[in-house]
Amino acid sequence: MRLREKTTIITGGGSGIGQATAQRFAAEGARVVLFEIDGDSASRTLASLNGPIPGSSILLDVTHAPEVESAISEVVSRYGGLDILVNVAGGSGRKWGDGPTDECTLDGWQKTLDLNLNSLFYCCKYGLQAMLPKRNGAIVNVSSVLGVVGGDEDFATHGYAASKGAVISLTRSMASYYAPRGIRANVILPGLIATPMSRRAQENEHIRARLPQLQPLSGDFGAPLDVANAAVYLASDESAFVTGAVLTVDGGWTVH
């Protein structure tokens, strides 16, 4: 019960890392509120939670600032505040044209930043406004190893890399500024994790053959639970003296 009765927003909680995080937080006693765009996905996650406090969800598009502001205001009104914010929502911009810089479409660039960076900024902006009156809170942002390493031919989505790199910079800036105000901010960098988002890589035999080199600790994809466990640590009092950390959960990708 490391998160007992902590009111927690988890964005993108309907599948993959977000779903695993919601399950772990609920099991640790948190009051989980999912921010999801897909009602069916949110319902499946809520049905899977096994904790002392029932979870709930708010359906919204986190790339729209007014919707985020309204949803966080609803959480504060309903539960009296916000203790933890975990930003997982995001994804690939390939379908809009993200790719190498010379080939990346303008639409692909903008939509990828909206999905991975602007949405996170909106959630942090209004989440911090909810946390500041109590001078206490924890923010955990999910970035990617591609925010710190160059993507070769198999991972050449430069809008995605730029957005995830910016998440790291934003998180560390918040950590520095809000530390005297009692609020911590940390970031997780997952490698290749077996989620719906990574299905392209999971189905690519060439990429699978590279896994022993990319992620030598296991030579395989990581599990959503690996990231969720890291999020529990960074949100709990076990990391009370930790802020501005960049925690890799990547099977060794970034150490070579």
KEDREN-693745 format. One record per atom (N, C-alpha, C, CB): x negated, y negated, z negated. Coordinates in steps of 0.05 Angstrom, whole numbers, plus 5000, padded with zeros to 4 digits. Each point is the difference from the previous one (the first is absolute). Last residue first. Glycine has a CB too. Example, Ala and Ser with C-alpha at 12.3 -4.5 7.8 and 13.67 -1.06 7.14 Angstrom:
% KEDREN-693745
474350454858 498449764999 501549784986 497650135043 501851024958 501849765000 498249765000 503850234975 
//
This chain:
% KEDREN-693745
449349745484 497950085019 500449845026 499750464979 506149494944 497450014987 497850095019 502350114957 507649795059 498549744999 497350024987 504449784998 501651005012 499749865026 498149764998 504750155012 498650534919 497249945006 499649855026 499050404976 509649854984 498650245005 497149965008 504250205012 502749134961 499550055029 498350255005 500449515007 503349724927 501250274997 499850125028 503249884961 492549204982 500350175024 501150274992 496149765022 504449214934 499750294994 500550165025 501549924953 496149065009 500650125026 499550304997 498849575026 503449574899 498650255009 501050085027 499550154952 503249104988 498449945023 498550255011 499549554982 503050524918 501449835019 498149935023 503149814963 497750764935 499350035028 501749815017 498750484993 501949774911 497649835004 499050015029 498850084952 508850445019 500549734989 497749815004 503050214967 499650765059 498349825015 500349714991 500350315039 504750374920 497450135002 498049835016 502350454997 507149354992 498249874982 497350144999 503949864973 501950205119 500350064971 498049854983 501750455013 498749555085 502349864989 500350034970 502250075043 490950365008 499649715003 502449844989 497250095040 503150884960 497749904983 499949695001 497550435009 508749995047 500850024972 497849894982 502950405011 495249675081 501849774994 501050014971 501450005048 493450724985 498449764997 501749764993 496750185033 507750614986 498650034975 498249764994 500150495005 504349575079 501949944979 498650014972 503850185029 491450095048 500349714999 501849924977 499249975049 499850944967 497449904994 500049694996 497950385026 509850105005 499750004971 497349904992 503150384998 499049755094 501249764989 499649984970 503350005037 489550565016 502850034994 501149734989 499450504991 492049725081 500749984973 503150034997 496049704991 498150775088 501649774993 500349994969 502450015045 488950504986 502950025007 501349734993 500150504992 491049794983 500150085028 502850015010 495850254994 500449514916 501850225004 500050115029 502949814964 491049515007 500650124974 501850245003 499649554980 497549865094 498550254994 500750124973 496449825027 507549545050 500850034972 498750254989 504449765009 493249975079 501349764991 500550014970 502149955045 494250814999 498149785000 501249744989 497850215040 507550584967 497750064982 497949785000 500850485009 506849425050 500549964972 497750084982 504850075010 496549995090 498249814988 500249974970 500249765043 505650805011 497350115001 497949814988 501350265041 507649454969 499950214979 497250124999 504950105006 496949295063 499749874974 499950204978 502549615017 499050745068 497449875000 499549864973 500349935050 508150464969 498050204993 497249884999 502850355022 507049214959 497849975019 497750194992 501349515008 507050334942 500550165024 497849995021 504849934991 495049564928 500350284991 500450195024 502049834957 497549225056 497450124994 500350294992 498449564985 509549975032 498350005024 497450134995 502249585015 503650274912 500750245016 498350015025 504749994982 495749384939 497550115011 500650245019 497549854960 509549684992 498649805015 497550125015 501649664967 503850874972 501249965026 498549805017 504450114980 489550364950 502649864998 501349995028 498449734959 492150594990 502150155015 502749874994 497350434998 493149055004 501850134981 502250135016 498949674963 490849835049 502250145014 501650174980 497250015043 498349254907 499050095025 502350135016 495450084981 505549124941 500250285008 498550055026 504550034977 494949204945 499450055028 500250305006 496949605001 507049624922 499250275006 499550035030 502750174961 497448984959 500750105027 498950285004 500049535018 503349674900 498050195010 501050125026 498550104954 503649114962 500550075028 497750185010 502649575007 502349964894 497950145014 500950075029 498450194956 504149044961 501050175022 497650135014 504249715005 495849604922 500950264990 500950195021 501249784960 494849315046 502949994995 501150274993 500349625032 490550224992 500649844976 502949984993 495949755009 501850725072 499050134976 500449844975 496650225029 505549535065 502150064980 499050154976 503250015038 491049715037 501649774991 501950064977 499749835047 494850864993 498349794988 501849784988 496350105033 507950595015 498850114976 498449784985 499850465021 503849355065 502050004979 498850094973 503650085034 490949995040 500549714994 502049974978 498949885047 499550984987 497749914983 500349704993 497150355021 509350035038 500250124974 497849904981 502050415021 497949315069 502249884986 500250114971 502549935043 491250465016 499349734993 502149864983 497349985042 504750884993 497850024980 499349724991 498350425021 507849635049 501250094975 497950024977 503550265026 493749565062 501149774987 501450074974 500649795045 496150905010 497849854988 501049764985 497050165036 509350325012 499250154976 497549874987 501950425020 501349235062 502149964979 499250144974 503549985036 490950125040 500049734990 502049964977 498549845046 501450994999 497649964984 499849724988 497750345028 509449845032 500350154975 497649964982 502850345024 496749305061 501949854984 500550144973 502249845042 492350595021 498749784987 501949824985 496650025035 502351004998 502349834997 499149764984 503450395003 491950515029 499649735009 502549845001 496250165027 500350804949 501449834980 499849705008 499150354964 496850375086 502350144989 501749834982 497450425003 494349275036 502050055021 502550134990 496350045032 498649514890 498950075026 502350065020 495950194978 503549154932 501450225013 498850065027 504249874976 491349684931 500849965027 501450255011 496249695006 504150014889 498250135019 501149955029 498750364965 505949284959 497249954993 498050145019 501449964953 508450085052 499549734992 497249934994 504550004982 498850885038 499549845024 499849704994 502350355027 500150304907 497150005005 499349835024 499750454979 509149274969 499150235016 497049995002 504350005026 504149604905 498749925025 499350255016 498249574978 508650144935 498950225016 498949885026 503150344979 498749234917 500449985029 498650235014 500449504996 503550184901 498450205014 500749985030 499750304959 501549094942 500650035029 498150205011 501749535004 502450154893 498050145016 501050025029 498550264959 503249114941 500950145023 497750145015 503849685004 498949444922 499250285000 501150145025 500050004949 502349105014 497150025000 499050294997 499849534980 509450085027 499250184979 496950024997 504350265007 499749205062 501149914975 499250174976 503849835026 493350415065 498649784986 501349914974 498549865045 505050825021 498150094979 498949774983 498950395029 506849475048 501650154980 498250084976 503050175036 493149415039 501849814987 501750134978 500249745043 494450805011 498449854980 501849794986 495950075028 508050435042 499450174977 498549854978 500050395031 501649195052 502350004983 499850184976 502749895040 489950075020 500849734993 502350004981 498449845045 498850984992 498249904979 500849724991 496350285019 508450115053 500550154976 498349904977 501350405028 497249225057 502649924990 500650144973 501749925047 490550334999 499849734988 502649924988 496449885034 503550925014 498750034974 499749734986 497650405017 505749605071 502050124982 498850034972 502150255039 492249455029 501949804992 502150114981 499349775044 494250854990 498849784984 502149804991 495850065025 506250745029 498150084980 498949784982 498850355032 508049535040 500750254986 498150064976 501850175043 496849075015 502549974985 500650254983 501849715037 490950325021 499449834977 502649954984 496349795025 504750705054 498350154981 499449844976 498150265038 506549325032 501750194985 498450174981 503150005039 492249395017 501849864982 501750194983 500149625032 494150745036 498549864979 501949884979 496349915032 507550475045 498950214983 498449884976 499850305039 503549125028 502250114985 499050214980 503249905038 490749765024 500749794980 502250104982 498649645032 495151115009 502049805010 500549794978 502150355030 488850244989 502249964982 501949795010 497050134962 494450125078 502450135011 502549954982 497150345021 494049354958 500449915027 502650105012 495149975006 502250314905 500649725002 500649905028 497149944961 505151075013 497549845001 500749715005 497350415016 511349984952 497850165012 497449844998 503150235031 508849724962 497549964985 497850185012 502549884958 507150045070 497749925016 497549944985 503249835031 505750514940 500449725010 497649915016 502949904961 497450964997 502349995018 500649725011 501850384974 491049784963 499550115026 502449975019 496850324980 501249434923 501349825020 499650105029 499249624968 501550854925 498549965024 501549815019 497950454996 503949494897 499850205020 498449925024 504450164985 501049614909 498249925021 499950225021 497249724969 505350164918 501349965027 498049905020 504349914978 494150204926 499250225018 501049955028 500150324961 498449174938 500649955028 498950225017 499949504992 503350304901 498350185017 500849965029 499550344962 501849174934 500649985028 498050185015 502049534996 501950294895 498250125019 501049965029 498550334965 506149284959 497550074987 497950095021 502550134959 506949215031 498650195018 497350054987 502449835042 508249814922 497249945007 498950215019 499449774956 509650245007 498749814982 497149945006 503150164967 504150415079 498350134979 498549814982 499650385032 506749345040 501150254991 498550124976 501450095046 495749114999 502649954987 501150264987 500949645034 491150415016 499649854975 502649954986 496149785021 504450635063 498650184981 499749864973 497650235038 505749275034 502050194990 498850194980 502349975044 492049424999 501849864982 502150184988 499249585026 495450765042 498549984975 501649844979 495750025025 508050055061 499950264987 498549994974 500150215045 500549005008 502650084989 499950264985 502249755037 490149965010 500549824977 502650084987 497649635023 500350835056 498250074978 500649834975 496450155033 508049635046 501150264989 498350094977 501750125045 495649115003 502349954983 501250254988 500949615029 491350475030 499649884974 502549954984 496049795019 501850965055 501649764999 499949884972 503150185036 492850654988 498749805018 501649745001 498050375027 504850434925 498149844985 498449815018 499650374968 510550045033 497750005018 497949824987 502950075042 505250534907 499249755012 497750045019 501449764958 505250744960 499450025028 499449725011 503050415004 496050084896 501249775013 499150015029 499949714958 501151034952 498849905024 501449755010 498650465013 499250244893 501949865017 498649895024 502849884960 496150924952 499049805018 502349865015 495850265005 504150204892 500850035028 498849785017 504350234985 491150174926 501749775008 500750035029 497749704967 497050964989 502049944980 501849775008 496950164966 498750495110 499049844978 502349924981 496349835029 501850585070 500450164976 498849864976 500150435027 503149445086 498749904976 500850164976 500049545020 503350555073 497750174992 498749914974 499350085048 508149474995 501050264992 497750184990 503749965033 494449185003 501449984974 500950274990 501549535013 494750435073 498049964979 501349984973 497149765033 508550315042 498550254996 497949974978 500850115048 504149124977 501750194986 498650264995 504049805021 491749545032 500249924972 501650204983 499649525014 500150615079 497450064988 500049924970 497749935044 509949855006 499850294997 497450074987 502850065040 498649024982 501750104978 499850304995 503049635009 489849645031 501650235009 501550124977 496850095037 497249184953 501649915023 501950225009 496349705014 499250084884 500050175024 501749885021 499150404972 496749544921 500649815022 499750165026 498549584973 503450784921 498950025027 500849775017 500050494995 498649684896 501849885019 498650015027 502049694965 497050804930 499249975028 502249875017 497050394995 499249734901 502649935012 499449935029 502149844955 491450824983 500649745011 502949985010 495249965014 499650824946 501949844984 500749735011 498250244962 496350525074 498649864979 501749814984 495950045027 507450435049 499250204981 498549894976 499850325038 502649115034 502450084985 499350214979 502849905040 490449835018 500749784981 502450084984 498149665031 499250935037 498150004978 500749784979 496450175031 508849885048 500350254984 498250004976 501350245041 497949065022 502549984985 500450244982 502049735038 490750305020 499649804979 502549974983 496649765029 503950775048 498450144979 499549814977 497850295035 506549345039 501750204987 498550144977 502650075043 492649335012 502049864984 501850194984 499949635033 493850715030 498749914976 502049864981 495749945026 509650575044 497050004998 498949914974 500149915048 509849764970 498650235011 497049984994 503450045036 503449324933 501750205012 498550255010 503149645011 494149464947 500250244983 501650235012 499649694963 497249335059 499550235017 500250264986 497149715027 501349554905 500949955028 499350245017 499449504994 502650354898 498350155019 501149955028 498750354965 502149224927 500950005028 497950155016 502449554994 500450474896 498050025022 501449995027 497150274970 503549624914 501649955024 498049975023 503749774974 495150804934 498949785016 501649975025 495450094981 505650584945 501849775002 498849765015 502150164958 490850565023 502650014988 501549735002 498250354968 493250095068 501449775011 502849974988 497350055042 496750674935 498249775001 501349755010 496350325008 506250664963 501749765000 498349755000 503650254976 
//
